Amino acid sequence: MHKIVRTAVAASLALAFAAHAAGAPANRAGVVQEAPLRAHLATLSSDAFEGRGTGQRGGELTVVYLENQALAAGLQPANGSSYRQSVRIAGVKAQPQDSSVALAAGGKPLPLAFARDWVWAPGDAKPVHAMDAELVFVGYGIQAPEEGGWDDYKGVDMKGKLLVMLVNDPAPTAAEPNRFNGRGLTYYGRWTYKFEEAARRGAAGVLLIHTDASASYGWSVVQNSWTAERFQLADADLGTGMQGWMTEAAARSLFAAAGQDLDKLRAAAEDKSFKPVVLNARVQGETKAAVRTLEQFNVAGIVPGTDPKLKDEVVIYSAHWDHLGKQGDSGDTIFNGAVDNASGSAGLLAMAQQAALHPAKRSQMFLWVAAEEQGLLGSAAYAARPLWPLNKTAAALNLDSLNFVAAATDIGVQGSERSDLGAMAAATAKAMRLSVAPARPDLGGGYFRSDHFSFAKAGVPAFSIEGGHAWVKDKEANDAKRKAYGPRYHQVGDEYDPNWDLSGMVQQAQFALNLGRMIADAPKMPGWKAGDQFGKVKR
């Protein structure tokens, strides 16, 4: 990510906010209590909630729990008389055994096996597609005017074509060390953007070329995701008829059979002079998929503001309530998701309890979103049909996987530097005697993978607040404890431990509440830094 910009304006804002915070009572925003946070964490991550799976019984139980707890905390319903917001989701599972689709190059069939060599599924939630399309290599598939007029499409009509693309975005060069955020990933490098851009151009489909380095994960991750049921918003803009990936080995076979050199075309795609290359290849046949529609719910409650004018504006705190639910037939089948993200959901409940007792000038919304694990679907649904006007939404602060290790002397605010939230976060940290964790290159595109991003795409300043790592004490033991979580991530082992020291979680939730209070009481809403791509979105 970009380093925090220390302009004179940002510095003066930080000093002003710090002075305001320092002069305010310590409990102006309320003091987050550990007892309710722990109780909610233990409950939401218990076997009784069955891993809070999308489309599963555990998810239904979670929504009932959250709306009842929102009521008990003193929140007002955000959707008329209801705490619920409907999120209609399409579940899609490719049926390769019933499909006849195949690639041919150089006039000869290319023997590709589903899962082993390539994967695909419909992006428009339609069960059947008749495919007959020419393949076109479009480099990185990016159009970015702010990057020196970068355009991989060069005005070529892509309607009805199957686009073959590289993952990630163009690498920095000695002449342009900061292009596409240097070593960090931009949204243009995310596969989600590439699918969206192809749909905007009327393409028949997209195939991404996988490598471990460009995707930042192995082919097995792609296999596991694309051979299982996938979810997408049922009411969103339609994607292309085919979305998928192919292995690098499969891509090499395809390009060679089509009379092209993959490595040479890759090198050409690193320069903005690149032009699309029509491949001597086609996709033909029929794809079939099992499709179902289900309804999930976001849960949202409001603390009304106290200022006659500012109460019409809102600060949003968000966390996703879902995890991976129940999977498998034997052994431990429940993916409890204690850290990811019962912790964030519990943190929001503990924060809401205090916010209701200490209302701010602007209104505050506590939003538990559905189906994050399926692609930020709940937050995307909210941004598409907001319960509060986006042009009156000051900021969105997200909590995902709180610090279960111990209290720290720092706090993570990566992504806040894109907007005035950076100065406000620094001021909040200073008032709490915390340091801001150093910015680092966002190699995996983390800014684009949490629910705050749905708000950023809609023009609302937003980021996810991360826990610190500079432990107050027991550095070696706590480093080991944090590292040990890695193998438990998205596994059945992500379970609540009653022996956890939750001081770090309380600290993180308190920081979020304090920052939100600062935003809610500020004279004006925060804005994006000049030149940031999301600042160009009109709310």
N, C-alpha and C positions, 0 to 999 in steps of 0.2 A: 504494500500500500504506500501511498504518498506519505512522506514525513510530515509531521505537524508543521503547518505554516505559521511562522512567528512574525506576522506583520505588525505594524504599529497599531492598527485597529484591533487585531486579535489580542495583542498585549494589553491594550487599554480596557478592552472588554473583560479580560481575565481579572485585571486588578479591580475593576468595578464590581464584578460578580463576587470576587473573593471578599472585598470589603463588606458587601451586602451580607454575604453568608456569615462572615466573622461577627458582624454586629447583630445577627439574628439569634434568638434563643436556640439552644442546642436541640430542642425538641420541636422546632417550628413545623417540621414535616411529620412529626411523630417518631417514636422509637420502635423499630421493628423488634418483636419479641421472639426469642428462640422457641419457646414452648409451642405456640401454634404452628410455627414453621415445621418443627419436628413432627408434630402430630399429623399434619397434612401430608408431609413427605412419607411417613411410615404407612399411612392409609392408602394413598394413591399408588404406591409401589408394592402394595401387598398382593398376594395371590388372589385375593377377593376381587381385584379389579382386572385380573387376567391379562396384564400387559397393555391395557388401554388400546387395543387394536382397532384400526380403521375398519368399519363394517362389522365389528364383532360385538358380542355382548358386553365385554369389558369397556368398550368405548361408550356404549349407552349408559352404563353405570357411572362412568366418569362425568358425563355431561350432567346427570342428575345431581351428583355430589357437588360439582362446581357451582351450579345455579343455586343450590340450597345454601352453600357456604357464602356465596356472594350476597345473598339475602341476609344471612346472619351477620355478615361483616358490616352491613349498613349501606351497601351499594344499591342504587336505583337501577331498574332494568334499562338497558340501552336501546332496546328495540320495541318501543311502545310499552306494552305491559309485560314483555317477555325478555328474559336474559339470553334467549337463543337467537342465533342467526343461521338460517338454513344454508348448507353447502352441498349442492348436488354434484355427485361424483360419478364418473363412469369408470368401471373396472374393466380392463382389457387384458386378455391373455391370448397370445398368438397360438394358432393351431397349425404348426408346420406339417403335421402328419396328414392333415386334410387339404393342404395347399399344394399348388402346382408351380408356384413362382420360381424362377431360376434366372441366372445371369448367363449371357453369352457374349464372347469377345472374339473379334477376328472371324466371326461367322461360325464359331464352335462353342458348344456348351461348356460352362465353367463348373466343374464338380465341387460345389460348396455344400457343406453339411451345416444345418441349423445348429446353433450353440457352439459347435467346434470351430467353424470358420466365419460365420456371420449370424447376426440376430436382427430381428425386425418386428415391428408391431404397427398397427394403424395409429396415426396421430389425431384422427378425427372421430374416434369411437364408433366407426362403422364396421360391421362384421365381415363384409366381403369387398374386395377391390380387384378389379381386372386391371392388370398392369401391362403396359406396352410403351416403354419410354426409353429414349436415348440417354446415355450417361454423359455427364459433363463434369470435368474436374474444375472446381472453382477456387483452388488454393485454400485459404482459411475461411472463405465465405463471408468476408467482412466488408461492410461499407461504413467508414468512420471519417466523416468530413473533417473533424477536429484533429485527426492524425495526418495532417498534410494532404487532405483530400484522398485518403486511402479508399480504393474501391476495387474489390476483386471481381466485380461483375461487369464493369466497363460498359454498361448500358445494354448488354446482351439479354435478349428475351429468354427467360428460364421457364416460361409456362410449359407445363407438361413434361419437363425434364427430370431425370433422377440425378441429383447433385452429389458428387463425391467430394468430401472436404477433409482438411487436416484439423485436428483438435488443437486447442490452445490458441495463442495469437503470435504474430511475428516477433522474433527475438530481437533484443536491442543490438545495436552495432556500435563500433567505435565512433562513427560519425553521428549516430543518433542513440546515445546511451539511455535516453529516457522515453524512447518511443514505446507506445503501448505499456506505459508504466514500468519500463525497464524489466527487471527480473520478476516483478509482480504480475499476477494475472489480472486482466481487465474482463469486463462482462463480455466483450467480444470473443474472448477465448472459451467461454462456457458453451457446452453443447446445447444448452437451452436456447441461447441466443441464435445459434446456427439453425436450429429447427424453426425458430420464430421467423428469421429472415427468409428462409426458404419458402415458408408458407406465405409471407407477404408478397413474394414474387411469383406465386402460383405454380411452384414446382410440384411434380408428382410425388417426390420423396427426397430423402437424404440418407446417405450412408457415410458415416464418420470412420476415418482410418484410425484404429487404435494402436497406440504404443504405450508401454508402461510410463515412459518419461512424460509424454505429452498429456496423458490423462491423469497422471499422478496415482494410478492404481492399476492392478493387473487385469488381464482378460477375465479372470474368474469372477471379479466384481461385476463386470458387464454381463457375463453368463448368468449369474445368480439373479440379477435384477431383471433381465429381459426374457428369461425363461419362466418367470413367475408372473402372477397377475400384476399389472401396472395400473396406476390410477391417474386420472386427469379430470379437470373440471368439465362437467357435462354442459355447462352454459357458457363456456369461454369461447374465444375465437378458435375456429377449427384449425388443426394442424394439417400437415400433408398426409396423403394416403399411406405412405410408408416412411417410417423413421427407424433407423437402425445403425449398427456398427459392423465393421469387418476387421479381422485381424490384419496385422501388417503383412503376414505371409500371404493371406488371401488377396490383399491389395496388390502385392507384387505380381502375383499370378495374373490378376485382372489387367494390370497396366502392360505387362509384357505381352500378353495375348492380344491386347489392343494396339500393339506396336509403339508403346510409349515406355520411357524410362522414369520410374517413380522418383528416384533420387534427383534426377535433373529437374523434374517438375516441382519437387519440394524446394529445391534451391531457388528456382524461378519465383516461387510463391513468397519468398522472403523479401521481394522488392515490390514497391507499389506500382511498378510498370507492368506487373503480371496481368495477363489476359486469360479468360476462360479457355479451356482446351476441350474440344469435343472428342470423346473417346469412341473408338470403333467398337462399341459395346452397347447392349440393350438389356433391359429387364423385361421379362415377359411371363405371363401366367396369372394365376389367381391366388391372392392371399386370403386366408380365413382366420377369424379370431372370435373367441367367446367374449361377449360384451354384456355387462349388467350395469344398472344404474342404482345407486344407493344415496341416501340422505344422511349427512353428518351435520354437526352443529358447532359453530363457534359460540362461545359463552362470553357475554360482555355486560359489565355493570359500570355505573357512573357515580362519581362524587361531583355534584354540581358546584360550579365556581361561585365565589362570593361577590365579585366585582360586577356591577350592573352591565358593563360593556364586555369585559374580558371573559365573562362566563360563557359567551357564545363561541369561544375558542376552546380547544381541548388538547391535552397532553395524553398520549396513549402509552401504557405499559403493556407489553405482550409477552406471552410464553405459549409454547405449543403443549397441548395436553396429551397428545397421542404418543404411542410407541409401537412396537412391532407385534403386540398381542400374543396369541397362542399359535404355535407352529409345531408340526410334527405329531406323531402318534404314540411315542414312548419316551420314557425318561422325563426330564424337566422340560415341559413344553411351553412354559410361560416366560416371555421376555419382559421382565418387570420394569425395566427402564427407570431405576431409582434416580440416577444422576441425570439421565437423558430421557424425559425431562420432567419427572415428578418433582425434581428439585426446583426448577423454574416455576412450575405451576403452584407449588407450595409457597415459594417466595412471594409470588403475586398475591396470594391470599393473605399472607401475613402483612404485606405492605398495604393492602386494601383496608384491612382492619384499622390501621393507623391513619390512613388518608381520610377515611370517613369521619374520624374524630378531629382531624385538623385540615379542613378544606382550604384550598388555595384560591387565588383570584380567578384563574382559569379553571374550567372543569377538568376532571381527570377521568380517563377511561381505563378500566382493567379488562384486558382482552385475552381470553384463552382460545387459541386457534386450533382447528382440527387439521389432521392430515399433513403435518409438516414433513413427516418421514416419507410421504408419497410425492414430494416435490413442492413444498410450501403452498399447498392447495388452499388451506383455510385462510391464510393471510392474503393470498391472491384473490380469493373470493371476496374478502372484506374490501380490498382496495378497488375491486371492480364495482361493488355496490356498498359503499361505506355507510355506516350508521350515523356518521357525523361528516359534514362536508369536508373534503380534503383541503380546500382553500382556507379552512378555519382550523386545521389540524397543525398544531405548532411543531410537534415532534413525535417520533415513535421510538421508545426505548425497549429493547428486547432482552429477555433473559433465557438462556438456553444452556443447560448443564452447569449448575452452580458449583462453587468451590467447596467440595466435601472434605478437604484435607485439613486445613487449619487457617487461622487468621494470618494475613500477610501485611506487609508494609506498602504494597503497591496495588494498583487496580488497572485492568486492561480496558482501554477505550479505543482500540483500533477501529478506524472508520469514522470516528467523530471529527477527525481533521478535515473532512470534506466540507464541513459546514461550521456555522457559529457554535455548534455543540461542542467543538474541540475546546474552545476557550472556556465554555461553561463547565465542561467536565474537569478541566484542569483546576478551575476555581473550586469546584466541589471537592475534589481530591485534597486540595490544599487545606480547605476548612476542616477536613476529616483527618488531617495530618498523614495523608497518603501520598505517595509519589505515583506518577503516571508511568506505566510500564513502557519501555522504549518501543517505538514503531519498528516493524520488521517487514521485509518484503512478503507480500501475500501470494506466495507461490502457488497455493492450491485454490485461490479464489474464494477464500472463506467469507468475504464480504457479501458474496452473491449466493450463499448457501443457507442463510438463516432468515427467519421470518421478517426481520426488519427490512430486508431487501425488497419485499413486495411494496412497502411504503416508499422506499427510495425511488423505485421505478415510477411511482405515481407522483413524485416531486416533493415528498415529505422528508425533511431531514431526519435521518434514522441511523441507528447502529445497534450492535449487541454489546452489552456490558459483560466483560470477561473477568473472572477471578484473578487475583494476583498470584505470583509465584515466589516472591521474596518473603519467605516465612518469618514470622516474628521470632520463632524458636525452633529447635530441632530440625535444622535444615536437611541434614542427611536422611533422617527417617521420613520426613515429609516429602522429600524429592522421590524417595523410593515408593511411598504410598501413592503419589500421583502417577508415577510411571507404571505401577502395577495395574492401574485402571485400563490402560491401553488394550490388553487382551480381553477385557470384559466389555468393551464398547460394542454395542449392538449384539450382545450375547446374553444368554440366560443368566450369566453371572453378575449382571448389573443389578444387584439387589441391595436393599437398605440394610445397614448395619447399625444397630442401636448404640454401638460404641463410638460412632463417628463424632468427631469434634465439629460442631456446626457453626463455630464462631466465624469461619470464612464465608459460609452461606449468609449468615446474618449481616456480615460486613458488606457483602455484595448487594444484597437486597436493600440495605440502608443507603448505600451509595446511589442506587437507582432511584429510590424514593426522594433522596435529597436533591439529586440532579433534576428530577421531574418537578419538584417543588420550585426550584430556582427558575426553570423554564415557565412554570405556571404563574409565577409572580413577576416575571420580567416585563418591562414596558412594552416590548414588541416581540413578535415571533422570530425565532432564529431563521437565518437564510443560508443558502449554499454558498461556498466559496466561488469566486469568479472563475469561470472556465470548467467547472465540474459538470460532467455530462448530465447528471440528474437535476442540476439547477436549471436546465433548459426545459424541463417538463412543466407545462402549465397546469397548475392545480385547479 
